[in-house]
Amino acid sequence: MARSLNCETGQKWSVDRLRRSVKRLVREGFADPGLIVPSPRRTPQERLMPLIAGIANTNPDLTFLDIARQLVAMHE
């Protein structure tokens, strides 16, 4: 989100600065409190699918074994 804001506004937003700003907006009643509720943890399967897709899209010639080796190297 911070990266998107940086592109759109031209201002420098860090993740910490964005978090502090949203918390303050919620505290002062200008933003929905749901914005600061932590998101549920992802299951391992939900984490792996985007990683596998990203590896496969980066190099479509990789075999399943090559992708598995990369995941092992990434400690996933």
C-alpha positions, -999 to +999 in steps of 0.1 A: +000+000+000+028+024+009+044+017-025+011+026-042+008+058-023+043+068-032+036+064-069+002+081-068+011+111-045+048+116-050+052+117-012+074+094+007+053+069+027+070+042+047+050+013+060+055+026+096+044+061+087+013+047+070+004+025+100+008+055+124-013+077+102-041+052+099-041+045+137-044+082+143-072+086+119-091+058+136-084+072+170-097+106+160-128+090+144-120+098+107-115+062+096-132+028+102-117+009+131-118-022+109-087-008+091-064-016+121-078-051+128-050-076+120-058-098+090-061-136+096-030-157+092-026-173+058-024-211+057+008-225+042-011-235+011-023-199+006+013-187+008+027-213-016+004-208-045+014-171-052+051-181-048+048-210-072+028-188-097+055-161-095+083-185-101+065-201-130+056-168-146+092-155-142+106-185-161+079-206-179+106-231-190+111-244-154+100-279-145+081-287-114+114-301-100+131-268-107+103-249-089+105-273-060+142-267-057+137-229-056+111-233-029+135-254-009+162-229-013+138-202-001+130-224+030+094-226+020 
